[in-house]
Amino acid sequence: MEITDPRAMRALAHPLRLDLIDLLGRIGPATAAVCARHLGSTQASCSFHLRQLAKYGYVVQAESEDQRERPWRVADLRQSWSASEGGVAAAELERVFIEREAVRLLDWSQARPGAPEEWRSAAFLSGVTAPLTARELDEVGERLLEVLAPYIVRTTGQAPVPEDARFVRILLTGTPLPEDS
């Protein structure tokens, strides 16, 4: 989902809304009550924020056998936006997103010593600096997403998930360094 509407960007630039999208992507369709229990929030708050997300197409009502329940599901597992075209709203969304990801990295850094060895050795944090054109950088991003595609499809139920699988956050960034660096 490519987000271009500044109002939709503002709607997403809320930590609980990002948490809700993340949670629904991991556990699948869920009601506001289930989301509240997982996120340590209230059902009323989750319900309000889910309706706001639905207003902009981030979540949709999921089918339910129980007519009294209103489960929600993520409409698209991937959201992206252009910070260069979205103005203030995109800048705020990007700031909230980066802060969330930085906290996740720091949380893993603190939890890593107590994690099972196989996960400690498999986890990675690395960086590379290379001379690229804007077009080449765009191509690198596309190719990295192609590499991840077979794993992302598992979240849709269209491919089996191995029994020993865990959800893993893979953060991909490609940002030009300042010209005077």
Buried (B, 14 or more C-beta within 10 A) or exposed (E): BEBEEBEBBBBBBBEBBBBBBBBBBEEBBBBBBBBBEBBEBEBEBBBBBBEBBBEBBBBEEBEEEEEEBBBBBBBBEEBEBEBEEBEEBBBBBBEBBEEBEEEEEEEBEEEEEEEEEEEEEEEEEEEEEEEEEEEEBEEBBEEEEEEEEEEBEBBEEEEEEEEEEEEEEEEEEEEEEEEEE
